[in-house]
Amino acid sequence: MKVKIRLLQAVPELPELESVEPHEEVEVEEWTARTLIRKGMAEPVGVPDLVELKRLILAEERSRELRELPEDFIPKLFLALSAPDQAQLLKAVEELMEIRVQKILAAFPHRDKNMLPEEVRLLNLMEADFESWKEELKRGTNP
């Protein structure tokens, strides 16, 4: 998957980026982006910062249902978290995800239209485990 980054310095070592000037935005493969971000040579574009995440947390806390987020929200967060010194951002991400997971659990097994793809996968895993557990109960086996 390609993601957009902003180069902070020239990267002549990579042929596909040797003509890109610092502060220009470019799309690269995700692994390339993570490496450049981790090394401080680039920054992600279109990724929520700490202030925006705190706003999202507040909005999510005030809403009874899951708030709509961009479908690529989680991959963009992973990209942002690949930068050095992101402890505060990680804490905010965890807080937001905990709020959302609580809402998903409260509605289980129903699906919310605003679930992110990663949340749908989580719900699918939970449903499969729940069904397996119910089968074990029916057979009288110890779960």
N, CA, C and O of each residue as an XYZ file, in Angstrom:
572
protein
N       0.843     -1.175      0.000
C       0.000      0.000      0.000
C       0.890      1.241      0.000
O       1.862      1.328      0.751
N       0.544      2.177     -0.840
C       1.306      3.426     -0.902
C       0.707      4.437      0.065
O      -0.507      4.512      0.253
N       1.606      5.216      0.674
C       1.194      6.263      1.601
C       1.928      7.545      1.253
O       2.982      7.530      0.617
N       1.347      8.648      1.684
C       1.939      9.943      1.371
C       2.801     10.415      2.539
O       2.386     10.377      3.698
N       4.012     10.859      2.204
C       4.927     11.419      3.196
C       5.477     12.737      2.675
O       5.389     13.042      1.486
N       6.041     13.502      3.584
C       6.749     14.737      3.225
C       8.205     14.526      3.613
O       8.520     14.276      4.777
N       9.082     14.627      2.634
C      10.501     14.455      2.923
C      11.009     15.651      3.714
O      10.660     16.795      3.421
N      11.824     15.384      4.705
C      12.429     16.444      5.508
C      13.854     16.728      5.063
O      14.452     17.737      5.434
N      14.381     15.816      4.261
C      15.722     15.994      3.710
C      15.828     15.168      2.433
O      14.989     14.309      2.162
N      16.850     15.435      1.671
C      17.058     14.684      0.431
C      17.382     13.231      0.767
O      18.003     12.938      1.788
N      16.954     12.335     -0.108
C      17.204     10.907      0.082
C      17.811     10.352     -1.208
O      17.144      9.627     -1.947
N      19.072     10.689     -1.478
C      19.695     10.240     -2.729
C      19.956      8.733     -2.774
O      20.193      8.176     -3.846
N      19.912      8.067     -1.604
C      20.171      6.620     -1.559
C      19.076      5.813     -2.246
O      19.312      4.687     -2.684
N      17.887      6.385     -2.338
C      16.769      5.674     -2.957
C      16.511      6.257     -4.342
O      16.113      7.415     -4.464
N      16.735      5.466     -5.379
C      16.579      5.975     -6.745
C      15.223      6.629     -7.013
O      15.144      7.633     -7.722
N      14.159      6.059     -6.448
C      12.831      6.624     -6.714
C      12.611      7.967     -6.021
O      11.649      8.672     -6.325
N      13.500      8.324     -5.089
C      13.343      9.587     -4.358
C      14.480     10.576     -4.603
O      14.476     11.670     -4.040
N      15.452     10.207     -5.434
C      16.616     11.078     -5.601
C      16.273     12.423     -6.235
O      16.998     13.398     -6.036
N      15.189     12.491     -6.989
C      14.817     13.762     -7.617
C      13.815     14.565     -6.778
O      13.429     15.669     -7.160
N      13.402     14.014     -5.647
C      12.423     14.693     -4.795
C      13.160     15.617     -3.832
O      14.100     15.209     -3.150
N      12.718     16.858     -3.793
C      13.340     17.865     -2.935
C      12.770     17.787     -1.516
O      11.637     17.344     -1.324
N      13.550     18.214     -0.529
C      13.018     18.283      0.838
C      11.755     19.144      0.886
O      11.640     20.143      0.175
N      10.827     18.745      1.725
C       9.530     19.392      1.956
C       8.523     19.119      0.845
O       7.412     19.648      0.876
N       8.895     18.304     -0.129
C       7.931     17.869     -1.140
C       7.199     16.639     -0.621
O       7.746     15.845      0.145
N       5.954     16.503     -1.053
C       5.175     15.326     -0.700
C       5.304     14.297     -1.812
O       5.355     14.633     -2.996
N       5.356     13.042     -1.403
C       5.514     11.962     -2.363
C       4.828     10.716     -1.810
O       4.744     10.530     -0.596
N       4.340      9.868     -2.710
C       3.757      8.592     -2.298
C       4.805      7.504     -2.436
O       5.460      7.373     -3.469
N       4.949      6.725     -1.371
C       5.910      5.621     -1.352
C       5.244      4.412     -0.708
O       4.172      4.519     -0.113
N       5.888      3.276     -0.835
C       5.389      2.076     -0.169
C       5.433      2.295      1.343
O       6.280      3.024      1.860
N       4.506      1.649      2.029
C       4.382      1.859      3.475
C       5.677      1.530      4.220
O       6.062      2.262      5.132
N       6.349      0.449      3.849
C       7.580      0.081      4.561
C       8.664      1.128      4.356
O       9.451      1.391      5.265
N       8.712      1.731      3.166
C       9.679      2.800      2.907
C       9.341      4.006      3.774
O      10.222      4.622      4.374
N       8.062      4.331      3.831
C       7.620      5.469      4.643
C       7.986      5.254      6.109
O       8.518      6.156      6.756
N       7.704      4.071      6.628
C       8.016      3.790      8.041
C       9.509      3.956      8.320
O       9.903      4.535      9.332
N      10.319      3.447      7.420
C      11.768      3.539      7.606
C      12.228      4.989      7.597
O      12.997      5.406      8.463
N      11.762      5.756      6.623
C      12.165      7.161      6.530
C      11.660      7.971      7.724
O      12.364      8.845      8.229
N      10.456      7.682      8.165
C       9.899      8.387      9.324
C      10.685      8.024     10.579
O      11.030      8.895     11.377
N      10.962      6.746     10.746
C      11.713      6.286     11.917
C      13.091      6.940     11.983
O      13.596      7.228     13.068
N      13.693      7.172     10.821
C      15.026      7.783     10.764
C      14.977      9.309     10.804
O      16.017      9.968     10.769
N      13.768      9.870     10.876
C      13.633     11.318     10.936
C      13.855     12.009      9.600
O      14.117     13.211      9.553
N      13.750     11.255      8.519
C      13.987     11.807      7.187
C      12.694     12.236      6.496
O      12.726     12.889      5.453
N      11.560     11.865      7.084
C      10.262     12.188      6.492
C       9.225     12.263      7.601
O       9.458     11.839      8.733
N       8.076     12.817      7.240
C       6.948     12.844      8.168
C       5.700     12.427      7.404
O       5.586     12.683      6.206
N       4.765     11.785      8.097
C       3.541     11.365      7.409
C       2.669     12.570      7.074
O       2.721     13.597      7.751
N       1.878     12.432      6.032
C       0.952     13.485      5.608
C      -0.469     12.995      5.860
O      -0.794     11.841      5.581
N      -1.310     13.874      6.388
C      -2.711     13.524      6.598
C      -2.961     12.636      7.794
O      -3.963     11.923      7.853
N      -2.049     12.679      8.747
C      -2.157     11.842      9.937
C      -2.608     12.712     11.106
O      -2.105     13.822     11.278
N      -3.548     12.223     11.910
C      -3.990     13.034     13.045
C      -2.857     13.259     14.045
O      -2.091     12.346     14.357
N      -2.769     14.486     14.534
C      -1.769     14.783     15.559
C      -2.419     14.628     16.932
O      -3.586     14.252     17.035
N      -1.665     14.918     17.972
C      -2.147     14.725     19.335
C      -3.385     15.576     19.626
O      -4.327     15.097     20.258
N      -3.392     16.814     19.178
C      -4.538     17.701     19.418
C      -5.789     17.149     18.740
O      -6.865     17.119     19.337
N      -5.642     16.719     17.504
C      -6.793     16.166     16.787
C      -7.283     14.876     17.448
O      -8.487     14.641     17.545
N      -6.351     14.049     17.897
C      -6.749     12.814     18.576
C      -7.518     13.112     19.857
O      -8.501     12.438     20.163
N      -7.081     14.106     20.594
C      -7.793     14.460     21.831
C      -9.201     14.960     21.523
O     -10.139     14.685     22.272
N      -9.349     15.695     20.420
C     -10.686     16.126     19.995
C     -11.550     14.915     19.640
O     -12.731     14.860     19.981
N     -10.948     13.956     18.955
C     -11.682     12.742     18.590
C     -12.093     11.950     19.832
O     -13.194     11.402     19.885
N     -11.216     11.891     20.818
C     -11.526     11.189     22.068
C     -12.723     11.844     22.743
O     -13.659     11.163     23.161
N     -12.689     13.148     22.846
C     -13.785     13.881     23.482
C     -15.098     13.646     22.736
O     -16.133     13.401     23.357
N     -15.053     13.719     21.424
C     -16.259     13.496     20.621
C     -16.757     12.062     20.780
O     -17.962     11.828     20.873
N     -15.838     11.109     20.811
C     -16.217      9.698     20.955
C     -16.832      9.447     22.332
O     -17.787      8.681     22.458
N     -16.288     10.090     23.352
C     -16.832      9.933     24.703
C     -18.250     10.487     24.807
O     -19.079      9.947     25.540
N     -18.522     11.543     24.088
C     -19.827     12.206     24.174
C     -20.900     11.531     23.321
O     -22.092     11.783     23.500
N     -20.479     10.690     22.413
C     -21.413     10.045     21.497
C     -21.799      8.657     22.014
O     -20.970      7.938     22.572
N     -23.052      8.298     21.824
C     -23.490      6.956     22.231
C     -23.069      5.912     21.210
O     -22.834      4.754     21.555
N     -22.975      6.324     19.957
C     -22.588      5.407     18.886
C     -21.159      5.697     18.451
O     -20.584      6.729     18.793
N     -20.606      4.770     17.694
C     -19.272      4.997     17.148
C     -19.305      6.189     16.203
O     -20.210      6.322     15.380
N     -18.321      7.036     16.332
C     -18.203      8.177     15.423
C     -17.557      7.705     14.122
O     -16.758      6.769     14.114
N     -17.909      8.354     13.051
C     -17.327      8.001     11.759
C     -15.878      8.481     11.696
O     -15.568      9.623     12.036
N     -15.008      7.588     11.257
C     -13.595      7.904     11.049
C     -13.228      7.460      9.640
O     -13.880      6.577      9.082
N     -12.199      8.054      9.060
C     -11.777      7.607      7.720
C     -11.386      6.132      7.744
O     -10.833      5.644      8.729
N     -11.671      5.440      6.668
C     -11.395      4.008      6.600
C      -9.916      3.686      6.811
O      -9.580      2.615      7.317
N      -9.037      4.602      6.427
C      -7.595      4.368      6.578
C      -7.040      4.978      7.866
O      -5.839      5.230      7.967
N      -7.898      5.212      8.836
C      -7.505      5.861     10.086
C      -6.419      5.074     10.829
O      -5.407      5.649     11.230
N      -6.619      3.785     11.011
C      -5.663      2.964     11.763
C      -4.317      2.867     11.037
O      -3.282      3.075     11.671
N      -4.288      2.560      9.739
C      -2.979      2.536      9.066
C      -2.230      3.867      9.170
O      -1.007      3.886      9.314
N      -2.963      4.971      9.097
C      -2.301      6.272      9.232
C      -1.749      6.463     10.644
O      -0.681      7.048     10.824
N      -2.471      5.973     11.633
C      -1.970      6.073     13.005
C      -0.708      5.238     13.179
O       0.246      5.676     13.823
N      -0.701      4.038     12.608
C       0.500      3.200     12.692
C       1.694      3.922     12.071
O       2.813      3.851     12.579
N       1.441      4.603     10.990
C       2.502      5.352     10.328
C       3.012      6.462     11.246
O       4.221      6.647     11.386
N       2.102      7.190     11.863
C       2.501      8.269     12.775
C       3.263      7.716     13.973
O       4.208      8.339     14.458
N       2.851      6.556     14.443
C       3.498      5.966     15.616
C       4.880      5.405     15.302
O       5.627      5.057     16.216
N       5.226      5.314     14.026
C       6.563      4.825     13.684
C       7.621      5.908     13.869
O       8.818      5.620     13.836
N       7.187      7.149     14.063
C       8.137      8.237     14.322
C       8.662      8.119     15.750
O       7.978      7.584     16.622
N       9.870      8.615     15.992
C      10.416      8.550     17.353
C       9.610      9.407     18.332
O       8.941     10.363     17.940
N       9.689      9.045     19.599
C       9.103      9.828     20.695
C       7.612     10.093     20.523
O       7.176     11.244     20.506
N       6.849      9.039     20.398
C       5.407      9.183     20.205
C       4.611      8.619     21.382
O       3.494      8.138     21.198
N       5.175      8.675     22.584
C       4.519      8.093     23.760
C       3.159      8.738     24.024
O       2.192      8.039     24.325
N       3.077     10.056     23.914
C       1.802     10.740     24.165
C       0.775     10.383     23.098
O      -0.401     10.177     23.398
N       1.226     10.313     21.869
C       0.321      9.947     20.779
C      -0.187      8.523     20.985
O      -1.373      8.250     20.803
N       0.704      7.626     21.360
C       0.312      6.238     21.607
C      -0.725      6.157     22.721
O      -1.696      5.408     22.614
N      -0.525      6.917     23.775
C      -1.480      6.918     24.886
C      -2.858      7.398     24.417
O      -3.879      6.831     24.807
N      -2.887      8.429     23.591
C      -4.153      8.945     23.068
C      -4.813      7.924     22.139
O      -6.030      7.743     22.181
N      -4.020      7.262     21.309
C      -4.557      6.228     20.414
C      -5.185      5.108     21.238
O      -6.289      4.652     20.941
N      -4.477      4.670     22.271
C      -5.002      3.604     23.126
C      -6.312      4.030     23.786
O      -7.251      3.239     23.878
N      -6.372      5.274     24.243
C      -7.589      5.768     24.887
C      -8.764      5.771     23.905
O      -9.865      5.335     24.244
N      -8.525      6.258     22.704
C      -9.581      6.285     21.691
C     -10.041      4.869     21.351
O     -11.241      4.610     21.256
N      -9.095      3.960     21.168
C      -9.454      2.586     20.808
C     -10.204      1.893     21.948
O     -11.119      1.109     21.694
N      -9.832      2.170     23.192
C     -10.548      1.575     24.330
C     -12.001      2.027     24.361
O     -12.897      1.224     24.620
N     -12.233      3.294     24.102
C     -13.603      3.819     24.079
C     -14.396      3.130     22.977
O     -15.535      2.713     23.186
N     -13.787      3.013     21.809
C     -14.484      2.402     20.676
C     -14.738      0.913     20.918
O     -15.813      0.409     20.593
N     -13.768      0.214     21.478
C     -13.950     -1.219     21.742
C     -15.053     -1.432     22.777
O     -15.828     -2.381     22.663
N     -15.134     -0.571     23.776
C     -16.217     -0.686     24.764
C     -17.580     -0.561     24.089
O     -18.516     -1.285     24.428
N     -17.687      0.352     23.142
C     -18.953      0.516     22.420
C     -19.253     -0.712     21.566
O     -20.400     -1.149     21.469
N     -18.221     -1.257     20.955
C     -18.402     -2.456     20.130
C     -18.855     -3.624     21.000
O     -19.758     -4.372     20.627
N     -18.224     -3.775     22.160
C     -18.604     -4.855     23.076
C     -20.027     -4.675     23.592
O     -20.770     -5.647     23.731
N     -20.402     -3.442     23.873
C     -21.751     -3.176     24.377
C     -22.811     -3.537     23.337
O     -23.927     -3.921     23.689
N     -22.465     -3.413     22.075
C     -23.418     -3.702     21.000
C     -23.294     -5.130     20.469
O     -24.085     -5.541     19.621
N     -22.319     -5.884     20.954
C     -22.057     -7.235     20.457
C     -23.328     -8.067     20.485
O     -24.029     -8.035     21.496
N     -23.666     -8.799     19.456
C     -22.929     -9.081     18.229
C     -23.297     -8.160     17.063
O     -22.904     -8.417     15.925
N     -24.030     -7.119     17.333
C     -24.455     -6.212     16.262
C     -23.287     -5.372     15.763
O     -22.344     -5.074     16.497
N     -23.380     -5.003     14.503
C     -22.328     -4.199     13.874
C     -22.797     -2.760     13.720
O     -23.962     -2.486     13.435
N     -21.865     -1.866     13.916
C     -22.133     -0.438     13.750
C     -21.631     -0.025     12.372
O     -20.569     -0.471     11.937
N     -22.378      0.812     11.695
C     -21.982      1.238     10.345
C     -20.676      2.027     10.346
O     -20.035      2.154      9.303
N     -20.274      2.554     11.487
C     -19.055      3.361     11.563
C     -17.840      2.581     12.056
O     -16.831      3.168     12.446
N     -17.946      1.261     12.035
C     -16.794      0.457     12.450
C     -15.697      0.534     11.395
O     -15.960      0.499     10.193
N     -14.471      0.638     11.874
C     -13.312      0.608     10.986
C     -13.050     -0.833     10.554
O     -13.479     -1.759     11.242
N     -12.361     -1.046      9.439
C     -12.089     -2.425      8.999
C     -11.410     -3.270     10.084
O     -11.711     -4.454     10.228
N     -10.507     -2.669     10.834
C      -9.817     -3.399     11.904
C     -10.786     -3.769     13.024
O     -10.632     -4.811     13.662
N     -11.774     -2.928     13.261
C     -12.780     -3.214     14.284
C     -13.715     -4.326     13.817
O     -14.161     -5.143     14.622
N     -14.007     -4.358     12.540
C     -14.825     -5.441     11.982
C     -14.080     -6.767     12.144
O     -14.678     -7.775     12.521
N     -12.776     -6.763     11.859
C     -11.984     -7.990     12.040
C     -12.003     -8.435     13.499
O     -12.129     -9.625     13.790
N     -11.877     -7.482     14.407
C     -11.931     -7.803     15.839
C     -13.278     -8.432     16.183
O     -13.329     -9.441     16.886
N     -14.349     -7.851     15.701
C     -15.681     -8.388     15.972
C     -15.837     -9.783     15.375
O     -16.438    -10.659     15.998
N     -15.306     -9.994     14.186
C     -15.370    -11.325     13.565
C     -14.648    -12.358     14.428
O     -15.141    -13.472     14.606
N     -13.490    -11.995     14.960
C     -12.749    -12.906     15.840
C     -13.546    -13.198     17.111
O     -13.609    -14.339     17.568
N     -14.147    -12.163     17.669
C     -14.943    -12.338     18.885
C     -16.130    -13.259     18.616
O     -16.441    -14.133     19.425
N     -16.788    -13.058     17.482
C     -17.941    -13.898     17.144
C     -17.528    -15.356     16.995
O     -18.215    -16.256     17.476
N     -16.406    -15.582     16.329
C     -15.928    -16.954     16.139
C     -15.591    -17.597     17.482
O     -15.943    -18.752     17.720
N     -14.921    -16.868     18.350
C     -14.591    -17.400     19.674
C     -15.852    -17.653     20.493
O     -15.951    -18.656     21.200
N     -16.800    -16.751     20.394
C     -18.046    -16.900     21.140
C     -18.804    -18.142     20.670
O     -19.318    -18.908     21.484
N     -18.867    -18.333     19.359
C     -19.556    -19.507     18.815
C     -18.843    -20.790     19.242
O     -19.495    -21.778     19.583
N     -17.534    -20.778     19.226
C     -16.760    -21.939     19.657
C     -17.026    -22.243     21.130
O     -17.187    -23.402     21.513
N     -17.067    -21.220     21.930
C     -17.330    -21.368     23.363
C     -18.726    -21.956     23.591
O     -18.906    -22.829     24.440
N     -19.710    -21.471     22.827
C     -21.073    -21.994     22.964
C     -21.121    -23.479     22.596
O     -21.818    -24.261     23.242
N     -20.380    -23.860     21.557
C     -20.333    -25.270     21.157
C     -19.708    -26.124     22.255
O     -20.175    -27.231     22.522
N     -18.661    -25.621     22.887
C     -18.031    -26.356     23.989
C     -19.003    -26.526     25.149
O     -19.044    -27.578     25.786
N     -19.777    -25.494     25.416
C     -20.780    -25.593     26.485
C     -21.826    -26.653     26.156
O     -22.234    -27.422     27.026
N     -22.255    -26.689     24.903
C     -23.262    -27.671     24.484
C     -22.739    -29.092     24.637
O     -23.477    -29.999     25.021
N     -21.452    -29.276     24.331
C     -20.849    -30.606     24.437
C     -20.495    -30.945     25.883
O     -20.204    -32.097     26.205
N     -20.523    -29.942     26.742
C     -20.186    -30.178     28.142
C     -18.692    -30.262     28.383
O     -18.247    -30.807     29.393
N     -17.917    -29.720     27.452
C     -16.466    -29.731     27.638
C     -16.040    -28.460     28.346
O     -16.744    -27.450     28.343
N     -14.884    -28.539     28.944
C     -14.355    -27.400     29.692
C     -13.720    -26.404     28.727
O     -12.791    -26.760     28.002
N     -14.207    -25.163     28.704
C     -13.658    -24.177     27.762
C     -12.262    -23.797     28.038
O     -11.691    -22.978     27.318
